[in-house]
Amino acid sequence: MRTKDFLRAVVLTFSFLGIAYGQDGWKFPDFSATQVFQSRRGEMAMKVYRTGSRVRLERSAAISTLYASESRKVYNLTSYPDHSHQCVSMNPEQAKMLPSPLELIQGRVVKRVAVGSEVVEGHATSVENVTVVGMDGKMIESKVWEAEDLKGIPVKIESRIQGVTLRVIYRDIVIGAPDKALFEVPNRCTPIEKMGQVAESRILK
């Protein structure tokens, strides 16, 4: 009996762990969209692409950020008027730019709780409160509105980070894998801690 009780306890324990920690990824498909930050000051729109655990955010025609959660790396990509390019790599702790809530929910999901339904941007959605371990190892709490007619793709996300709530709406959603080239890391990418040396060498030249 003791053996049976022990085995039952083991099964229950692993069942619980599967619920709490086994949800490492989202099931919605890859897509591209216009991500719109909303605040009291108005809206700020930028293009976003998602494939697997990678998210690319185009902040302008010249500046993009690639989040690679599987390697815990963030890459800032810049295109200059003379058609030259620059890549700067950093750890999540070094990234000081405004994050994308879509990237913030890509970490290891430790908790998902259904909290209702709502129509957002014309889409019927299921709403969940989600807790994720981010790339920097910190817990991030978000509220996610998942469109039922878009296979669960988020059309709205609110993420709480460093005491601030980031609110975004996703519009012009196109289901399908974006161009793979958008997620490729350039062969030459300078670590952010060496950017001072790079700038100095350019001045000396």
Phi and psi restraints in degrees (value plus and minus 20) as a CYANA .aco file:
   2 ARG   PHI     -82.3   -42.3
   2 ARG   PSI     -59.4   -19.4
   3 THR   PHI     -84.3   -44.3
   3 THR   PSI     -62.4   -22.4
   4 LYS   PHI     -85.0   -45.0
   4 LYS   PSI     -61.8   -21.8
   5 ASP   PHI     -83.6   -43.6
   5 ASP   PSI     -60.0   -20.0
   6 PHE   PHI     -84.0   -44.0
   6 PHE   PSI     -66.5   -26.5
   7 LEU   PHI     -82.9   -42.9
   7 LEU   PSI     -58.2   -18.2
   8 ARG   PHI     -84.1   -44.1
   8 ARG   PSI     -60.5   -20.5
   9 ALA   PHI     -84.8   -44.8
   9 ALA   PSI     -60.1   -20.1
  10 VAL   PHI     -83.2   -43.2
  10 VAL   PSI     -64.5   -24.5
  11 VAL   PHI     -80.7   -40.7
  11 VAL   PSI     -65.5   -25.5
  12 LEU   PHI     -83.6   -43.6
  12 LEU   PSI     -59.6   -19.6
  13 THR   PHI     -83.0   -43.0
  13 THR   PSI     -66.4   -26.4
  14 PHE   PHI     -91.5   -51.5
  14 PHE   PSI     -48.8    -8.8
  15 SER   PHI     -83.7   -43.7
  15 SER   PSI     -63.5   -23.5
  16 PHE   PHI     -83.4   -43.4
  16 PHE   PSI     -63.6   -23.6
  17 LEU   PHI     -83.2   -43.2
  17 LEU   PSI     -54.7   -14.7
  18 GLY   PHI     -85.0   -45.0
  18 GLY   PSI     -56.5   -16.5
  19 ILE   PHI     -91.4   -51.4
  19 ILE   PSI     -65.0   -25.0
  20 ALA   PHI    -101.0   -61.0
  20 ALA   PSI     -53.4   -13.4
  21 TYR   PHI    -145.1  -105.1
  21 TYR   PSI     -23.4    16.6
  22 GLY   PHI    -105.6   -65.6
  22 GLY   PSI     -23.8    16.2
  23 GLN   PHI    -114.0   -74.0
  23 GLN   PSI      55.5    95.5
  24 ASP   PHI    -101.8   -61.8
  24 ASP   PSI     -34.7     5.3
  25 GLY   PHI    -165.5  -125.5
  25 GLY   PSI     146.5   186.5
  26 TRP   PHI    -114.8   -74.8
  26 TRP   PSI     133.1   173.1
  27 LYS   PHI    -115.3   -75.3
  27 LYS   PSI     -24.9    15.1
  28 PHE   PHI     -92.3   -52.3
  28 PHE   PSI     133.8   173.8
  29 PRO   PHI     -95.2   -55.2
  29 PRO   PSI     147.2   187.2
  30 ASP   PHI     -83.9   -43.9
  30 ASP   PSI     133.0   173.0
  31 PHE   PHI    -184.9  -144.9
  31 PHE   PSI     149.7   189.7
  32 SER   PHI    -147.6  -107.6
  32 SER   PSI     135.4   175.4
  33 ALA   PHI    -185.0  -145.0
  33 ALA   PSI     153.0   193.0
  34 THR   PHI    -118.0   -78.0
  34 THR   PSI     100.0   140.0
  35 GLN   PHI    -115.4   -75.4
  35 GLN   PSI     106.2   146.2
  36 VAL   PHI    -138.7   -98.7
  36 VAL   PSI      90.5   130.5
  37 PHE   PHI     -94.3   -54.3
  37 PHE   PSI     115.4   155.4
  38 GLN   PHI    -137.2   -97.2
  38 GLN   PSI     112.6   152.6
  39 SER   PHI    -169.4  -129.4
  39 SER   PSI     158.5   198.5
  40 ARG   PHI     -84.1   -44.1
  40 ARG   PSI     -45.8    -5.8
  41 ARG   PHI    -101.2   -61.2
  41 ARG   PSI     -31.3     8.7
  42 GLY   PHI     112.6   152.6
  42 GLY   PSI    -174.4  -134.4
  43 GLU   PHI    -138.6   -98.6
  43 GLU   PSI     127.8   167.8
  44 MET   PHI    -151.4  -111.4
  44 MET   PSI      95.9   135.9
  45 ALA   PHI    -124.8   -84.8
  45 ALA   PSI     125.9   165.9
  46 MET   PHI    -175.4  -135.4
  46 MET   PSI     139.0   179.0
  47 LYS   PHI    -103.3   -63.3
  47 LYS   PSI     121.7   161.7
  48 VAL   PHI    -154.4  -114.4
  48 VAL   PSI     123.3   163.3
  49 TYR   PHI    -150.3  -110.3
  49 TYR   PSI     120.4   160.4
  50 ARG   PHI    -153.5  -113.5
  50 ARG   PSI     110.5   150.5
  51 THR   PHI    -161.2  -121.2
  51 THR   PSI     104.4   144.4
  52 GLY   PHI      35.7    75.7
  52 GLY   PSI    -144.5  -104.5
  53 SER   PHI    -117.2   -77.2
  53 SER   PSI     -15.3    24.7
  54 ARG   PHI    -119.2   -79.2
  54 ARG   PSI     120.3   160.3
  55 VAL   PHI    -150.2  -110.2
  55 VAL   PSI     111.8   151.8
  56 ARG   PHI    -136.4   -96.4
  56 ARG   PSI     108.6   148.6
  57 LEU   PHI    -137.8   -97.8
  57 LEU   PSI     100.2   140.2
  58 GLU   PHI    -115.8   -75.8
  58 GLU   PSI      81.4   121.4
  59 ARG   PHI     -94.0   -54.0
  59 ARG   PSI     -46.3    -6.3
  60 SER   PHI    -180.8  -140.8
  60 SER   PSI    -197.0  -157.0
  61 ALA   PHI     -86.1   -46.1
  61 ALA   PSI     -41.4    -1.4
  62 ALA   PHI    -126.4   -86.4
  62 ALA   PSI     -42.1    -2.1
  63 ILE   PHI    -143.4  -103.4
  63 ILE   PSI     107.5   147.5
  64 SER   PHI    -152.7  -112.7
  64 SER   PSI     137.5   177.5
  65 THR   PHI    -147.0  -107.0
  65 THR   PSI     110.9   150.9
  66 LEU   PHI    -130.8   -90.8
  66 LEU   PSI     102.0   142.0
  67 TYR   PHI    -122.2   -82.2
  67 TYR   PSI     100.1   140.1
  68 ALA   PHI    -137.0   -97.0
  68 ALA   PSI      67.0   107.0
  69 SER   PHI     -86.8   -46.8
  69 SER   PSI     -46.5    -6.5
  70 GLU   PHI     -87.4   -47.4
  70 GLU   PSI     -45.9    -5.9
  71 SER   PHI    -130.7   -90.7
  71 SER   PSI     -15.4    24.6
  72 ARG   PHI      32.8    72.8
  72 ARG   PSI      29.3    69.3
  73 LYS   PHI    -151.1  -111.1
  73 LYS   PSI     129.2   169.2
  74 VAL   PHI    -145.3  -105.3
  74 VAL   PSI     116.5   156.5
  75 TYR   PHI    -144.0  -104.0
  75 TYR   PSI     106.2   146.2
  76 ASN   PHI    -116.0   -76.0
  76 ASN   PSI     104.2   144.2
  77 LEU   PHI    -136.5   -96.5
  77 LEU   PSI     106.3   146.3
  78 THR   PHI    -146.2  -106.2
  78 THR   PSI     114.4   154.4
  79 SER   PHI    -131.5   -91.5
  79 SER   PSI     111.7   151.7
  80 TYR   PHI    -123.2   -83.2
  80 TYR   PSI     140.4   180.4
  81 PRO   PHI     -76.7   -36.7
  81 PRO   PSI     -47.3    -7.3
  82 ASP   PHI    -105.1   -65.1
  82 ASP   PSI      -8.3    31.7
  83 HIS   PHI      54.0    94.0
  83 HIS   PSI     -10.5    29.5
  84 SER   PHI    -101.3   -61.3
  84 SER   PSI     143.1   183.1
  85 HIS   PHI    -153.2  -113.2
  85 HIS   PSI     135.1   175.1
  86 GLN   PHI    -157.5  -117.5
  86 GLN   PSI     119.0   159.0
  87 CYS   PHI    -144.3  -104.3
  87 CYS   PSI     109.0   149.0
  88 VAL   PHI    -141.0  -101.0
  88 VAL   PSI     104.3   144.3
  89 SER   PHI    -122.0   -82.0
  89 SER   PSI     130.1   170.1
  90 MET   PHI    -177.2  -137.2
  90 MET   PSI     141.2   181.2
  91 ASN   PHI    -100.7   -60.7
  91 ASN   PSI     139.3   179.3
  92 PRO   PHI     -74.8   -34.8
  92 PRO   PSI     -54.9   -14.9
  93 GLU   PHI     -86.5   -46.5
  93 GLU   PSI     -43.2    -3.2
  94 GLN   PHI    -110.2   -70.2
  94 GLN   PSI     -33.6     6.4
  95 ALA   PHI     -98.3   -58.3
  95 ALA   PSI      94.2   134.2
  96 LYS   PHI    -125.9   -85.9
  96 LYS   PSI     -21.3    18.7
  97 MET   PHI     -96.3   -56.3
  97 MET   PSI     143.1   183.1
  98 LEU   PHI     -81.9   -41.9
  98 LEU   PSI     101.0   141.0
  99 PRO   PHI     -97.4   -57.4
  99 PRO   PSI     146.7   186.7
 100 SER   PHI    -119.9   -79.9
 100 SER   PSI     106.6   146.6
 101 PRO   PHI     -75.4   -35.4
 101 PRO   PSI     -49.1    -9.1
 102 LEU   PHI     -83.2   -43.2
 102 LEU   PSI     -57.0   -17.0
 103 GLU   PHI     -91.1   -51.1
 103 GLU   PSI     -55.6   -15.6
 104 LEU   PHI     -87.0   -47.0
 104 LEU   PSI     -43.0    -3.0
 105 ILE   PHI    -113.8   -73.8
 105 ILE   PSI     -16.3    23.7
 106 GLN   PHI    -102.9   -62.9
 106 GLN   PSI     -28.9    11.1
 107 GLY   PHI     -92.1   -52.1
 107 GLY   PSI    -187.1  -147.1
 108 ARG   PHI     -94.4   -54.4
 108 ARG   PSI      96.5   136.5
 109 VAL   PHI     -97.4   -57.4
 109 VAL   PSI     100.2   140.2
 110 VAL   PHI    -127.3   -87.3
 110 VAL   PSI     -32.5     7.5
 111 LYS   PHI    -178.3  -138.3
 111 LYS   PSI     111.9   151.9
 112 ARG   PHI    -156.3  -116.3
 112 ARG   PSI     103.6   143.6
 113 VAL   PHI    -148.3  -108.3
 113 VAL   PSI     100.8   140.8
 114 ALA   PHI     -89.8   -49.8
 114 ALA   PSI     112.3   152.3
 115 VAL   PHI    -145.3  -105.3
 115 VAL   PSI     -11.4    28.6
 116 GLY   PHI     117.9   157.9
 116 GLY   PSI    -178.8  -138.8
 117 SER   PHI    -163.8  -123.8
 117 SER   PSI     138.5   178.5
 118 GLU   PHI    -184.8  -144.8
 118 GLU   PSI     132.0   172.0
 119 VAL   PHI    -115.6   -75.6
 119 VAL   PSI     102.3   142.3
 120 VAL   PHI    -149.6  -109.6
 120 VAL   PSI     107.1   147.1
 121 GLU   PHI      33.5    73.5
 121 GLU   PSI      13.6    53.6
 122 GLY   PHI      63.2   103.2
 122 GLY   PSI     -17.1    22.9
 123 HIS   PHI    -128.1   -88.1
 123 HIS   PSI     112.6   152.6
 124 ALA   PHI     -91.9   -51.9
 124 ALA   PSI     107.5   147.5
 125 THR   PHI    -147.7  -107.7
 125 THR   PSI     133.6   173.6
 126 SER   PHI    -117.9   -77.9
 126 SER   PSI     115.8   155.8
 127 VAL   PHI    -130.8   -90.8
 127 VAL   PSI     112.8   152.8
 128 GLU   PHI    -151.7  -111.7
 128 GLU   PSI     125.1   165.1
 129 ASN   PHI    -113.4   -73.4
 129 ASN   PSI     108.3   148.3
 130 VAL   PHI    -147.5  -107.5
 130 VAL   PSI     115.9   155.9
 131 THR   PHI    -136.1   -96.1
 131 THR   PSI     107.7   147.7
 132 VAL   PHI    -150.3  -110.3
 132 VAL   PSI     123.4   163.4
 133 VAL   PHI    -108.5   -68.5
 133 VAL   PSI      92.4   132.4
 134 GLY   PHI     -94.8   -54.8
 134 GLY   PSI     159.9   199.9
 135 MET   PHI     -81.8   -41.8
 135 MET   PSI     -47.8    -7.8
 136 ASP   PHI    -109.1   -69.1
 136 ASP   PSI     -14.5    25.5
 137 GLY   PHI      65.6   105.6
 137 GLY   PSI     -21.5    18.5
 138 LYS   PHI    -111.8   -71.8
 138 LYS   PSI     129.9   169.9
 139 MET   PHI     -95.6   -55.6
 139 MET   PSI     114.7   154.7
 140 ILE   PHI    -146.0  -106.0
 140 ILE   PSI     106.7   146.7
 141 GLU   PHI    -122.6   -82.6
 141 GLU   PSI     111.0   151.0
 142 SER   PHI    -156.9  -116.9
 142 SER   PSI     138.7   178.7
 143 LYS   PHI    -137.2   -97.2
 143 LYS   PSI     107.6   147.6
 144 VAL   PHI    -144.2  -104.2
 144 VAL   PSI     109.4   149.4
 145 TRP   PHI    -123.7   -83.7
 145 TRP   PSI      91.4   131.4
 146 GLU   PHI    -125.1   -85.1
 146 GLU   PSI      99.6   139.6
 147 ALA   PHI     -92.1   -52.1
 147 ALA   PSI     105.8   145.8
 148 GLU   PHI     -90.4   -50.4
 148 GLU   PSI     -50.5   -10.5
 149 ASP   PHI    -107.5   -67.5
 149 ASP   PSI     -20.6    19.4
 150 LEU   PHI    -140.8  -100.8
 150 LEU   PSI       9.0    49.0
 151 LYS   PHI      39.5    79.5
 151 LYS   PSI      12.0    52.0
 152 GLY   PHI      69.7   109.7
 152 GLY   PSI     -16.2    23.8
 153 ILE   PHI     -82.4   -42.4
 153 ILE   PSI     114.0   154.0
 154 PRO   PHI     -86.6   -46.6
 154 PRO   PSI     115.8   155.8
 155 VAL   PHI    -130.2   -90.2
 155 VAL   PSI     -27.4    12.6
 156 LYS   PHI    -176.4  -136.4
 156 LYS   PSI     119.5   159.5
 157 ILE   PHI    -160.7  -120.7
 157 ILE   PSI     116.5   156.5
 158 GLU   PHI    -141.3  -101.3
 158 GLU   PSI     101.6   141.6
 159 SER   PHI    -140.9  -100.9
 159 SER   PSI     117.7   157.7
 160 ARG   PHI    -121.4   -81.4
 160 ARG   PSI      99.4   139.4
 161 ILE   PHI    -164.5  -124.5
 161 ILE   PSI     106.0   146.0
 162 GLN   PHI      31.5    71.5
 162 GLN   PSI      22.8    62.8
 163 GLY   PHI      58.6    98.6
 163 GLY   PSI     -16.3    23.7
 164 VAL   PHI    -139.4   -99.4
 164 VAL   PSI     120.3   160.3
 165 THR   PHI    -119.2   -79.2
 165 THR   PSI     100.5   140.5
 166 LEU   PHI    -114.6   -74.6
 166 LEU   PSI     107.9   147.9
 167 ARG   PHI    -139.7   -99.7
 167 ARG   PSI     105.9   145.9
 168 VAL   PHI    -154.8  -114.8
 168 VAL   PSI     129.4   169.4
 169 ILE   PHI    -136.2   -96.2
 169 ILE   PSI     123.7   163.7
 170 TYR   PHI    -131.5   -91.5
 170 TYR   PSI     103.6   143.6
 171 ARG   PHI    -144.0  -104.0
 171 ARG   PSI     147.6   187.6
 172 ASP   PHI      32.8    72.8
 172 ASP   PSI      23.5    63.5
 173 ILE   PHI     -92.8   -52.8
 173 ILE   PSI     110.1   150.1
 174 VAL   PHI    -140.7  -100.7
 174 VAL   PSI      96.0   136.0
 175 ILE   PHI     -97.3   -57.3
 175 ILE   PSI     116.2   156.2
 176 GLY   PHI     115.5   155.5
 176 GLY   PSI     134.7   174.7
 177 ALA   PHI     -89.0   -49.0
 177 ALA   PSI     103.8   143.8
 178 PRO   PHI     -87.0   -47.0
 178 PRO   PSI     151.2   191.2
 179 ASP   PHI     -75.6   -35.6
 179 ASP   PSI     107.3   147.3
 180 LYS   PHI     -78.2   -38.2
 180 LYS   PSI     -49.7    -9.7
 181 ALA   PHI     -82.3   -42.3
 181 ALA   PSI     -45.2    -5.2
 182 LEU   PHI     -86.1   -46.1
 182 LEU   PSI     -40.8    -0.8
 183 PHE   PHI    -130.1   -90.1
 183 PHE   PSI     -13.6    26.4
 184 GLU   PHI    -103.6   -63.6
 184 GLU   PSI     117.8   157.8
 185 VAL   PHI    -109.3   -69.3
 185 VAL   PSI     109.5   149.5
 186 PRO   PHI     -77.3   -37.3
 186 PRO   PSI     131.1   171.1
 187 ASN   PHI     -81.4   -41.4
 187 ASN   PSI     -55.7   -15.7
 188 ARG   PHI    -129.4   -89.4
 188 ARG   PSI      92.4   132.4
 189 CYS   PHI    -158.0  -118.0
 189 CYS   PSI     104.1   144.1
 190 THR   PHI    -109.2   -69.2
 190 THR   PSI     105.9   145.9
 191 PRO   PHI     -79.8   -39.8
 191 PRO   PSI     121.8   161.8
 192 ILE   PHI     -80.4   -40.4
 192 ILE   PSI     -51.6   -11.6
 193 GLU   PHI     -89.5   -49.5
 193 GLU   PSI     -33.4     6.6
 194 LYS   PHI    -124.0   -84.0
 194 LYS   PSI     -14.3    25.7
 195 MET   PHI     -83.7   -43.7
 195 MET   PSI     -52.9   -12.9
 196 GLY   PHI     -82.1   -42.1
 196 GLY   PSI     -60.0   -20.0
 197 GLN   PHI     -87.0   -47.0
 197 GLN   PSI     -58.7   -18.7
 198 VAL   PHI     -84.6   -44.6
 198 VAL   PSI     -65.6   -25.6
 199 ALA   PHI     -82.2   -42.2
 199 ALA   PSI     -59.9   -19.9
 200 GLU   PHI     -85.9   -45.9
 200 GLU   PSI     -61.5   -21.5
 201 SER   PHI     -84.9   -44.9
 201 SER   PSI     -53.9   -13.9
 202 ARG   PHI     -88.5   -48.5
 202 ARG   PSI     -58.6   -18.6
 203 ILE   PHI     -85.8   -45.8
 203 ILE   PSI     -61.5   -21.5
 204 LEU   PHI     -85.8   -45.8
 204 LEU   PSI     -51.4   -11.4
